Amino acid sequence: MRKRTPALSVKRHGEVMSHRNILIIILKLASIFLIIQVLETLPVQYGSHLNTDDPYLRSAFFSTVLFPNLIKIAVALVLWFFPNSLIKSVIPDTELTSEHSDFYKNLDVAVLTGVGIYLMAFSIADVAYYFVLKNELSQQFGSSLEPQDHAALVASVIQLVIGAVIIFGNKGIAALIVKARQ
């Protein structure tokens, strides 16, 4: 009788790497990138806050700088500490051998899901920042976003939608990739 291996397993140097392990690595890398982004931008944002004399901008530090960065940190922590929960909610476990013809299709689904979660993780914090900025500008100054900020908000929303489409439509995208390979 042939021994069955877990779904999407790849043998490397005597150990088995499943699709779940690959996705965990992708999610943890996304977490690291989010933390690095916070560490890069927070000092610049704090320096800008200290250099302003405008009392409204000083009072908006929490809502325009700290709150979006706290969201990024929260998303990074979820990606780092709960990757299995995220993966289980998107990709079901199936028992297939690595020789099964669906192996590469399922690997594509796993990788696409990781890319989608990565895109969503970065865009969620950006969307939160621009919505808070828009509300602060509206409440304190009665003005709207600058054109470049409005464009960045639209780009972040589009990135969020693309991430969601990749996550929830990954099987169809993977099928297109398989067709393109043939």
C-alpha positions, -999 to +999 in steps of 0.1 A: +000+000+000+013+034-009+019+059+019+000+091+015+017+124+023+000+156+034-014+180+008+012+200-012+043+185+003+077+191-011+107+170+000+138+190+007+168+174+024+148+147+040+121+168+055+085+174+042+074+210+036+036+214+032+016+242+017+008+252+053+045+256+061+050+277+029+021+300+038+033+304+074+067+315+061+050+340+037+028+354+065+057+357+089+077+376+062+047+399+057+047+405+094+083+414+095+079+438+065+050+455+084+071+460+115+101+473+094+077+498+077+065+511+111+101+514+123+111+533+092+081+557+091+074+564+128+106+585+135+100+606+104+063+611+113+073+619+149+099+644+137+074+661+115+050+663+145+077+680+167+086+705+139+051+719+136+037+749+154+001+742+144-018+732+175-043+712+154-016+691+139-001+685+173-035+674+187-040+650+158-008+631+164-026+601+179-052+598+152-030+605+122+003+588+132-001+565+162-035+549+153-025+538+118+009+525+131-009+506+159-031+490+133+000+479+113+015+465+145-017+446+153-019+431+118+017+421+120+011+404+154-019+385+140+002+374+110+031+364+132+012+346+160-019+333+143-009+322+107-026+288+110-059+304+119-057+326+088-046+297+066-074+274+078-100+300+071-089+303+034-074+269+024-090+236+034-068+207+043-069+179+018-050+146+016-031+143-017+001+127-027+028+149-040+026+131-073-010+141-077-017+163-108-033+190-087-001+195-067+011+225-086-023+240-089-028+237-051+007+252-046-003+281-068-035+285-047-014+285-015+011+311-028-016+333-042-034+333-009-001+344+008+003+372-017-033+383-012-029+384+026+003+403+022-014+429+000-043+432+023-021+435+054-002+465+039-033+482+025-055+480+056-032+502+076-029+527+047-066+529+042-071+535+080-045+563+079-061+581+050-096+578+064-084+592+097-065+620+079-096+628+059-118+630+090-092+651+109-089+675+080-126+677+076-133+683+114-104+706+122-099+726+090-131+720+070-110+709+041-106+677+021-076+656+013-048+669-009-049+654-044-019+632-038-034+619-005-067+612-022-049+593-050-030+573-023-063+565-006-078+553-039-046+532-046-048+517-011-084+508-015-077+492-049-048+473-034-072+460-006-097+449-033-070+432-053-058+414-022-093+402-014-099+391-051-066+371-050-076+355-017-111+346-025-106+340-062-073+322-060-086+289-074-097+305-106-065+325-109-045+293-103-065+275-130-055+304-154-019+300-144-021+262-151-037+269-185-010+295-193+017+269-185+003+244-210 
